[in-house]
Amino acid sequence: MSGWVTVAREEEVPVGGCRLVEVEGTEVALLHLPDGWHAVENLCTHDYAELVTDGHCRLEGAPGREALVCPRHGARFCPRTGRALTPPAYEDLAVFEVRVVEGQVQVRDPRWS
């Protein structure tokens, strides 16, 4: 991906919410947490289950310490760093850069910058 892709308007995803978006053919979980916007690939590294389904995701933990939980086998990931926190997942999620410009939420893949 060569640049930033607009995926949502700020008001479309409330704090604590998530949304599935597509960026250059990759499904991305866009998360609006109390500390800001984060985005990770929407694919559990354990068994390739979707982390966001039907516009919903499972976030557990206190603000600032949330974990994104895979609905299939319960693997937990840090939504900020993509780090695998618990088995059965051992590989981290791909993380995307996020910014907000004039109310538009934009995402890009840093691997292609």
Phi, psi and omega per residue, in radians:
M1 nan 2.363 -3.037
S2 -1.651 -0.333 -3.074
G3 -2.757 -2.915 -3.106
W4 -1.369 2.457 3.125
V5 -2.107 2.209 3.086
T6 -1.316 2.226 -3.061
V7 -2.112 -0.277 -3.121
A8 -2.953 2.880 2.937
R9 -1.670 2.553 -3.090
E10 -0.849 -0.791 -3.038
E11 -1.260 -0.185 -3.113
E12 -1.331 -0.373 -3.107
V13 -2.199 1.870 -3.125
P14 -1.211 2.816 3.058
V15 -1.017 2.298 -3.083
G16 1.616 -0.060 -3.101
G17 -1.776 3.015 3.118
C18 -2.528 2.910 3.129
R19 -2.691 2.507 3.040
L20 -1.549 2.220 3.113
V21 -2.279 2.821 3.086
E22 -2.001 2.297 3.125
V23 -2.235 1.885 3.113
E24 0.909 0.760 3.083
G25 1.488 0.017 3.124
T26 -1.904 2.283 3.056
E27 -1.341 2.258 -3.069
V28 -2.203 2.361 3.038
A29 -1.554 1.959 3.109
L30 -1.660 2.136 -3.054
L31 -2.094 2.295 3.083
H32 -1.898 1.701 -3.109
L33 -1.731 2.903 -3.127
P34 -0.970 -0.490 -3.137
D35 -1.627 0.052 3.098
G36 2.352 -2.834 -3.066
W37 -1.711 2.476 3.117
H38 -2.481 2.721 3.137
A39 -2.578 2.333 3.101
V40 -2.352 2.781 3.077
E41 -1.101 2.412 -3.044
N42 -1.493 0.938 -3.060
L43 -2.623 1.978 3.099
C44 -1.049 2.317 -3.118
T45 -1.362 -0.125 3.100
H46 -1.417 -0.959 -3.085
D47 -2.379 0.264 3.046
Y48 1.171 0.456 3.033
A49 -1.292 2.650 3.062
E50 -1.304 2.406 3.124
L51 -1.497 -0.581 3.046
V52 -1.915 2.106 3.104
T53 -2.264 2.412 -3.130
D54 0.914 0.594 3.112
G55 1.329 0.185 -3.125
H56 -2.148 2.608 3.034
C57 -2.391 2.794 3.136
R58 -1.834 1.889 3.064
L59 -1.924 2.281 3.125
E60 -2.247 2.604 3.080
G61 1.972 2.898 -3.138
A62 -1.228 2.669 3.087
P63 -0.904 2.329 -3.106
G64 1.578 -0.237 3.141
R65 -2.286 0.421 -3.106
E66 -1.112 2.655 3.001
A67 -2.188 2.437 3.044
L68 -1.576 2.136 -3.006
V69 -1.876 2.264 3.084
C70 -1.236 2.263 -3.097
P71 -1.235 -0.312 -3.061
R72 -1.436 -0.944 -3.078
H73 -2.197 0.092 3.027
G74 1.451 0.188 3.055
A75 -1.026 2.482 -3.106
R76 -2.020 2.448 -3.123
F77 -2.292 2.581 3.013
C78 -1.320 2.126 -3.118
P79 -1.256 -0.221 -3.139
R80 -1.569 -0.713 -3.057
T81 -1.909 -0.243 -3.076
G82 1.390 -0.035 -3.070
R83 -1.053 2.328 3.033
A84 -1.257 2.156 -3.062
L85 -1.739 -0.496 -3.096
T86 -2.498 2.668 2.983
P87 -1.132 2.736 0.232
P88 -1.492 0.045 3.108
A89 -1.536 2.384 3.088
Y90 -2.151 -0.299 3.132
E91 -1.728 2.476 -3.130
D92 -1.297 2.775 3.036
L93 -1.439 2.639 2.992
A94 -1.223 2.412 -3.102
V95 -1.954 2.443 3.124
F96 -1.959 2.592 3.067
E97 -1.361 2.528 3.142
V98 -2.305 2.460 3.014
R99 -2.538 2.807 3.077
V100 -2.095 2.186 3.138
V101 -2.200 2.017 3.118
E102 0.864 0.795 3.089
G103 1.422 -0.027 3.131
Q104 -1.771 2.202 3.105
V105 -1.488 2.209 -3.095
Q106 -2.160 2.554 -3.101
V107 -2.275 2.570 2.980
R108 -2.578 2.714 3.139
D109 -1.605 1.997 -3.098
P110 -1.164 -0.291 3.118
R111 -1.180 -0.340 -3.092
W112 -1.942 0.134 -3.108
S113 -1.362 nan nan
